[in-house]
Amino acid sequence: MSTSTPPIVLVHGLWMTPSSWDTWAGRFRALGHEVIAPGWPGIDNRTPAEVRADPSGLEGVGIVQIVDHYDAIIRALPEPPIIMGHSFGGIFTQMLLDRGLGIAGVGVAPGQPAGILTLPFSTLRTGLPILSNPFRRGKANPISKGHFHYTFGNDLSRAESDREWEASAVNSANRVFFEGVLSLPKGKSGITAVDFRKPDRAPLLLISGEIDHVAPPAIQKAALRKYAAGTALVERVEFPGRSHRLVSQNGWEEIADYALTWALDHATTRNPHA
C-alpha cells in the first residue's frame, strides 16, 4: 500500500543531468516526499560542468542499460514510487511502467516509444547533429549553444539561453538517440516497445508544452491514441506557451503541482514489487 506521501523517482532526459529536476525535487521534498533523482550511467552524481569536462562515461551507454539502472533503484525502494520522466526520461518512464513498476507515472514532454511514427520536423531538426553522423553512434557529442537555444531555450533570448546552457547542458549519449529513433518503426520488437494495451499498468499522465521543439504536442497526442486501445488510464494535458524546458521554465510550479496532484489522485494502491 502507498502512503499519502509516496516516494518519487525523477528520470532526466538527454543532454541533461539530475540537476534539471532541482526545481521539482525541492518542491516535492518540501511536501514530505522522498525524492530520488539518479543520473544515467556515465552521469551519476556529477555536475553538468564535470560531465562536459569528461563525457567519456556516456560513450556506449544505451537504452536498456539506463532503464535497467532505474529498474534496480526502484525495486530496492521499500515502497513503490511515483515515476516522473522528462523527454527521453519520459520514454523510460513508460518502459518502467510497462515492467509493472510504479503506482503512477508522469511523462513530461515525453518522446515516443516504439510503434509511434509521428516525427514533426522540429523533432528531426533537434536530432540532426547526432543522426547526421552514424560513425559517432557510440560517442558523446556536445550540444552547441546555438542548438541548445533551438531545443531547450526557444522561449529565451540567446543570452539567457546561453546562461541556461552553462547551468545545465551536457553531452549526448549518442547511442540512446540512435536506438530510440531506429526502434520507432519496429513496433513490438523495438528497444523502446511497450504494451499499449497492458491492462494493469499504473496510470500515466502525458504533459505537453505548446511550443516544444523536441517533443511537441503531436507526439503525445499520437501516444494517447495508441494507449486508447487499452483499458489502463492514460491522460494528456497541454500547457500553453511552454517549451521543452517544462521543468525549469518560468511557471514550472504550476506544472509540477499539476503533475503531483494528478499522480496522487490516480495512484494505484497495489504493490508492483510483490
C-alpha positions in Angstrom: 0.0 0.0 0.0 1.2 3.5 -0.7 1.4 6.3 1.9 0.0 9.8 1.4 3.5 10.9 0.5 4.9 8.1 -1.6 8.5 8.4 -2.9 9.1 10.0 -6.2 11.7 8.9 -8.8 12.7 11.5 -11.3 14.3 10.4 -14.6 16.1 13.1 -16.5 16.5 13.3 -20.3 19.2 13.5 -23.0 21.6 16.5 -22.7 20.6 16.9 -19.1 21.6 15.7 -15.6 19.6 15.2 -12.4 20.1 18.9 -11.6 17.5 19.6 -14.3 15.0 18.4 -11.7 16.2 20.6 -8.8 13.1 22.8 -9.1 10.5 20.0 -8.8 12.6 17.9 -6.4 12.8 20.7 -3.9 9.1 21.4 -4.2 8.2 17.8 -3.7 10.6 17.3 -0.7 9.1 20.3 1.0 5.7 18.5 0.8 7.2 15.5 2.6 8.1 13.2 -0.3 11.4 11.3 -0.5 12.7 12.3 -4.0 15.2 10.1 -5.8 16.8 11.6 -8.9 19.6 9.3 -10.1 21.8 10.2 -13.0 22.1 7.9 -16.1 25.1 5.6 -16.1 28.0 7.8 -17.1 26.5 10.9 -15.5 25.9 9.5 -12.0 26.1 12.4 -9.4 28.4 14.7 -11.5 27.6 18.3 -12.2 26.9 19.5 -15.8 30.3 21.2 -15.9 32.0 18.0 -14.7 30.2 15.9 -17.4 31.1 18.4 -20.1 34.8 18.3 -19.0 34.8 14.5 -19.2 31.9 13.0 -21.2 33.6 9.7 -21.8 31.4 7.9 -19.3 28.4 8.4 -21.7 30.1 6.7 -24.6 28.3 3.5 -25.5 25.6 3.9 -22.9 22.3 2.5 -24.3 18.6 2.5 -23.5 18.4 -1.0 -21.9 21.3 -0.2 -19.6 19.6 3.0 -18.5 16.2 1.5 -17.9 17.7 -1.5 -16.0 19.6 1.1 -13.9 16.4 2.8 -12.8 14.6 -0.6 -12.5 17.1 -1.7 -9.9 16.8 1.5 -8.0 13.0 1.4 -7.9 12.9 -2.3 -6.9 15.2 -1.5 -4.0 12.9 1.1 -2.5 10.8 0.0 0.5 7.7 1.5 -1.1 6.7 1.7 -4.8 7.1 5.2 -6.1 5.5 7.7 -8.5 7.8 7.8 -11.5 8.2 11.0 -13.5 10.4 11.4 -16.6 11.4 14.3 -18.8 11.9 14.0 -22.5 13.8 10.7 -23.1 13.2 10.1 -19.5 9.5 10.2 -20.3 10.1 7.2 -22.7 12.0 5.4 -19.9 9.1 6.1 -17.5 6.7 4.4 -19.9 9.0 1.4 -20.2 9.3 1.2 -16.4 5.5 1.3 -16.0 5.3 -1.4 -18.7 7.6 -3.6 -16.4 4.9 -3.3 -13.7 6.8 -0.7 -11.7 5.4 2.5 -10.0 2.0 3.5 -8.6 1.6 6.3 -11.2 3.7 7.7 -14.0 4.1 11.2 -15.5 5.8 11.8 -18.8 6.9 15.5 -19.0 7.3 16.4 -22.7 8.0 12.7 -23.3 9.3 11.3 -26.6 7.6 8.3 -28.1 8.2 4.6 -27.6 8.4 2.2 -30.5 5.4 2.0 -32.8 4.6 5.7 -32.7 5.8 7.1 -36.1 4.8 10.8 -35.6 8.0 12.8 -36.2 7.4 16.5 -36.6 10.1 18.5 -38.5 11.2 20.3 -35.3 11.9 16.9 -33.7 14.0 15.8 -36.6 15.9 19.1 -36.5 16.7 18.6 -32.8 18.3 15.2 -33.6 20.1 16.2 -36.8 23.5 17.0 -35.2 23.6 13.4 -33.8 21.9 11.4 -36.5 23.8 13.0 -39.4 27.0 11.2 -38.3 26.3 7.5 -37.7 30.1 6.9 -37.3 29.8 8.6 -33.9 26.9 6.3 -32.8 28.8 5.2 -29.7 30.3 8.6 -28.8 29.1 11.5 -26.7 28.6 14.7 -28.8 28.4 18.1 -27.1 25.4 20.2 -27.8 26.3 23.6 -29.1 24.9 26.8 -27.5 23.1 27.6 -30.8 21.4 24.2 -30.9 20.5 24.3 -27.3 18.8 27.6 -27.9 16.6 25.9 -30.5 15.9 22.7 -28.5 15.6 24.0 -24.9 15.7 27.8 -24.9 13.3 28.8 -27.7 11.3 30.9 -25.1 14.5 32.8 -24.1 16.8 35.3 -25.6 20.1 33.9 -26.9 22.0 35.4 -23.9 19.5 33.8 -21.5 19.7 30.5 -23.3 23.5 30.6 -23.2 23.4 31.0 -19.4 21.0 28.1 -19.2 23.4 26.0 -21.3 26.2 26.8 -18.8 24.0 25.7 -15.9 22.5 22.5 -17.3 23.7 21.2 -20.7 25.8 18.1 -21.1 27.0 15.9 -24.0 24.6 13.5 -25.6 24.8 9.7 -25.2 24.6 9.2 -28.9 23.7 5.5 -28.8 20.5 6.4 -26.9 19.4 8.7 -29.7 20.1 6.2 -32.4 18.4 3.3 -30.6 15.4 5.4 -29.8 14.9 6.6 -33.4 15.7 3.2 -35.0 13.2 1.4 -32.8 10.2 3.5 -33.8 9.2 1.6 -36.9 9.9 -1.8 -35.2 6.8 -1.8 -33.1 6.7 -4.6 -30.5 10.3 -5.6 -31.4 11.8 -2.2 -30.8 14.0 -1.5 -27.8 11.6 1.1 -26.5 8.5 -1.0 -27.1 5.7 -1.0 -24.5 2.4 -2.9 -24.4 -0.1 -0.1 -25.2 -3.0 -2.5 -24.2 -1.5 -3.6 -20.9 -4.5 -3.6 -18.5 -2.7 -3.5 -15.2 -0.2 -0.7 -16.0 -0.1 2.1 -13.4 -1.9 5.3 -14.5 0.0 7.6 -16.9 -0.1 11.3 -17.5 1.5 12.8 -20.6 2.3 16.5 -20.3 2.8 18.6 -23.5 4.3 22.1 -24.0 2.7 24.1 -26.7 5.9 25.5 -28.2 8.1 22.4 -27.5 10.5 21.8 -30.4 11.9 18.5 -29.2 8.7 16.6 -28.4 5.8 18.8 -29.5 2.2 18.0 -28.6 1.7 16.0 -31.8 3.9 13.2 -30.3 1.9 13.0 -27.0 -1.4 13.1 -29.0 -0.2 10.2 -31.1 0.8 8.3 -28.0 -2.5 8.9 -26.4 -4.3 7.4 -29.4 -2.1 4.3 -29.1 -2.8 3.9 -25.4 -6.6 4.4 -26.0 -6.7 0.8 -27.3 -6.1 -0.4 -23.8 -8.1 -0.1 -20.5 -5.4 1.4 -18.2 -5.8 5.1 -17.5 -3.7 7.4 -19.7 -4.4 11.2 -20.0 -2.8 14.2 -21.6 -2.6 17.8 -20.6 -1.1 20.7 -22.6 0.3 23.9 -21.2 0.3 27.0 -23.4 3.5 28.9 -24.1 5.7 26.2 -22.7 8.9 24.9 -24.3 10.7 21.6 -23.8 12.2 23.1 -20.6 8.9 22.5 -18.7 10.7 21.5 -15.5 12.5 24.9 -15.2 10.8 27.4 -17.4 9.1 30.3 -15.7 5.9 29.0 -14.3 7.2 25.5 -13.7 5.5 25.4 -10.3 2.1 25.1 -11.9 3.1 22.1 -13.9 4.9 20.4 -11.0 1.8 20.9 -8.8 -0.5 19.6 -11.6 1.7 16.5 -12.1 1.9 15.6 -8.5 -1.8 16.2 -7.8 -2.7 14.0 -10.7 -0.4 11.3 -9.7 -1.6 11.2 -6.1 -5.3 11.3 -7.2 -4.9 8.4 -9.6 -2.1 6.3 -8.0 -2.8 2.6 -7.6 -2.6 1.0 -4.2 -1.2 -2.3 -5.4 2.5 -3.1 -4.7 4.1 -3.9 -8.0 7.2 -5.2 -6.2 5.3 -8.1 -4.7 
